[in-house]
């Protein structure tokens, strides 16, 4: 699992995003079970162990794809962010951000294909 993601596919995705003026961030994806909103303590813990973002579905799919010897590239739309005061994002905020990010993701995936 140390090399689950294909570096060549990642380079292509990054290049396409730059051409489409879509900002991508790279980092460590921490996978947990869900669905749920993470608590402030969970965010802090995941950050302390090296996670940059947290999600609930990508990791199991990547594990299976790697076991099937498929070439994998990953794109996630981050939809919520812990507030400075420790408050959670609301469901409405998450849906709004997902709609905006989803449109960008669709453009990038179409270009990638």
C-alpha positions as CSV (number, residue, x, y, z in Angstrom):
1,X,0.0,0.0,0.0
2,X,3.0,2.3,0.1
3,X,2.6,3.0,-3.6
4,X,-1.2,2.7,-4.1
5,X,-1.4,5.8,-6.2
6,X,0.1,6.0,-9.7
7,X,2.6,8.9,-9.9
8,X,2.2,9.3,-13.7
9,X,-1.6,9.6,-13.4
10,X,-1.2,12.1,-10.6
11,X,1.1,14.2,-12.8
12,X,-1.5,14.2,-15.6
13,X,-4.3,15.2,-13.1
14,X,-2.2,18.0,-11.7
15,X,-1.3,19.3,-15.2
16,X,-4.9,19.2,-16.3
17,X,-6.0,21.0,-13.2
18,X,-3.5,23.8,-13.8
19,X,-4.7,24.1,-17.4
20,X,-8.3,24.4,-16.1
21,X,-7.3,26.9,-13.4
22,X,-8.5,24.5,-10.7
23,X,-6.5,24.6,-7.5
24,X,-5.5,21.2,-6.2
25,X,-4.0,20.4,-2.8
26,X,-1.8,17.4,-2.1
27,X,-1.6,15.7,1.3
28,X,-2.2,12.8,3.5
29,X,-5.8,11.4,3.4
30,X,-6.8,9.9,6.8
31,X,-9.6,7.4,6.4
32,X,-12.2,6.8,9.1
33,X,-15.6,5.1,9.3
34,X,-18.7,7.2,8.9
35,X,-20.8,8.9,7.9
36,X,-20.4,11.5,10.6
37,X,-19.0,14.9,11.3
38,X,-15.7,14.5,13.1
39,X,-15.3,15.9,16.6
40,X,-12.8,18.6,17.3
41,X,-10.8,16.0,19.2
42,X,-10.8,13.7,16.1
43,X,-9.6,16.5,13.9
44,X,-6.8,17.3,16.3
45,X,-5.8,13.6,16.6
46,X,-5.8,13.1,12.9
47,X,-3.7,16.2,12.3
48,X,-1.2,15.1,15.1
49,X,-0.7,11.8,13.4
50,X,0.0,13.4,10.0
51,X,-3.4,13.6,8.3
52,X,-4.1,16.6,6.1
53,X,-7.8,15.8,5.3
54,X,-10.2,13.1,6.6
55,X,-12.7,11.1,4.7
56,X,-14.8,8.0,4.9
57,X,-14.9,6.3,1.6
58,X,-11.7,6.7,-0.4
59,X,-9.4,4.4,1.6
60,X,-11.4,1.2,1.3
61,X,-11.8,1.6,-2.4
62,X,-8.1,2.3,-3.0
63,X,-7.2,-0.8,-1.0
64,X,-9.4,-3.0,-3.2
65,X,-8.1,-1.3,-6.4
66,X,-4.5,-1.9,-5.3
67,X,-5.3,-5.5,-4.5
68,X,-6.7,-5.8,-8.0
69,X,-3.5,-4.3,-9.4
70,X,-5.4,-1.3,-10.9
71,X,-3.7,2.0,-11.5
72,X,-5.2,4.5,-9.1
73,X,-5.4,8.3,-9.0
74,X,-7.5,10.0,-6.3
75,X,-9.5,13.2,-6.3
76,X,-11.5,14.3,-3.3
77,X,-13.7,17.3,-2.8
78,X,-13.2,18.5,0.8
79,X,-16.6,19.8,2.0
80,X,-16.1,20.7,5.6
81,X,-13.5,22.3,7.7
82,X,-13.3,22.6,11.5
83,X,-14.1,26.1,12.6
84,X,-11.6,28.0,14.7
85,X,-14.1,27.9,17.6
86,X,-14.4,24.2,17.3
87,X,-18.0,24.4,15.9
88,X,-19.0,21.9,13.1
89,X,-19.8,22.8,9.6
90,X,-23.6,22.6,9.1
91,X,-25.1,20.1,6.6
92,X,-26.2,23.1,4.5
93,X,-22.6,24.4,4.4
94,X,-21.3,21.0,3.4
95,X,-23.9,20.7,0.6
96,X,-23.1,24.2,-0.7
97,X,-19.3,23.5,-0.8
98,X,-20.0,20.1,-2.4
99,X,-22.0,21.7,-5.2
100,X,-19.2,24.1,-6.0
101,X,-16.4,21.6,-5.7
102,X,-18.3,19.0,-7.5
103,X,-18.6,21.1,-10.6
104,X,-14.9,21.6,-10.7
105,X,-14.3,17.9,-10.1
106,X,-16.5,17.1,-13.1
107,X,-14.6,19.4,-15.4
108,X,-11.3,17.9,-14.3
109,X,-12.5,14.3,-14.6
110,X,-13.9,14.9,-18.0
111,X,-10.6,16.4,-19.1
112,X,-8.7,13.5,-17.5
113,X,-10.9,10.9,-19.4
